[in-house]
Amino acid sequence: MEKTATFIKRASININQLDSIKIGDFLSDEYGKSGKVCEIEKINRSGEFHYYFKLSKSGTILIIL
């Protein structure tokens, strides 16, 4: 069975959806970046939530809420 990528659209995503993403999931964003999540970093800074999803071979997707 082939996994499909979870699509992240920054304008309509919420914290619950971001918290449900785990290491090993496939992600893609509206800018064309996609890949398998190999590391997740969550930072709460000054009332903002920063989510860093490091992708294997594709860089990082940053989401700030």
C-alpha positions in Angstrom: 0.0 0.0 0.0 1.4 3.4 -1.0 1.3 6.3 1.4 0.0 9.6 0.2 1.6 12.9 1.3 -0.2 15.1 3.9 -0.7 18.4 2.2 0.1 21.5 4.4 -1.5 24.8 3.4 -0.3 27.5 5.8 -3.4 29.6 5.6 -5.8 26.9 6.8 -3.8 24.6 9.1 -4.3 24.4 12.8 -2.3 23.1 15.8 -4.2 19.8 16.1 -3.3 19.0 12.5 0.3 19.8 13.0 0.5 17.8 16.2 -0.9 14.8 14.4 2.1 14.7 12.0 4.7 12.1 13.1 8.2 11.1 12.1 8.0 8.9 9.0 4.9 10.7 7.5 5.1 12.2 4.1 4.5 15.9 3.8 4.1 18.4 1.0 3.4 22.1 1.0 1.9 24.7 -1.3 5.4 25.7 -2.5 6.2 22.2 -3.9 8.5 21.1 -1.1 7.8 17.5 -0.1 9.4 14.5 1.5 9.5 12.1 4.4 9.6 13.6 7.9 12.8 12.6 9.7 12.8 15.2 12.6 10.2 17.4 14.2 11.0 20.4 16.4 8.2 22.4 18.2 9.0 25.8 19.8 6.6 28.0 21.7 8.1 31.5 21.5 6.4 34.8 22.5 2.9 33.3 22.1 3.7 31.9 18.6 4.1 28.2 17.8 7.0 27.3 15.5 6.9 23.9 13.9 10.0 22.7 12.0 9.6 19.5 9.9 13.0 18.4 8.7 12.5 16.3 5.5 14.9 13.7 4.2 16.8 15.2 1.2 14.3 18.1 0.8 15.2 20.6 3.5 12.8 21.9 6.1 9.1 23.0 6.2 8.6 25.8 8.8 5.1 26.6 10.0 4.4 29.6 12.4 1.1 29.9 14.1 
